[in-house]
Amino acid sequence: MKNLAKKMQRFLTSEDGPTAVEYAVMLALIIIVCLTAIQSVGTKANTTFTNVAASIGAS
């Protein structure tokens, strides 16, 4: 019984689980920021190419 109590105490004080959750949340936030940045760059590139195409066609 004493052995079980020690194992339970070690399990409850272990920081492996919360650390993994923190890394997962951090990874999710990084992915969201990257996707937002990629979308923004794509929109700006599309606008630039449209303007260039319009100016070439107008000449």
Buried (B, 14 or more C-beta within 10 A) or exposed (E): EEEEEEEEEEEEEEEEEEEEEEEEEEEEEEEEEEEEEEEEEEEEEEEEEEEEEEEEEEE
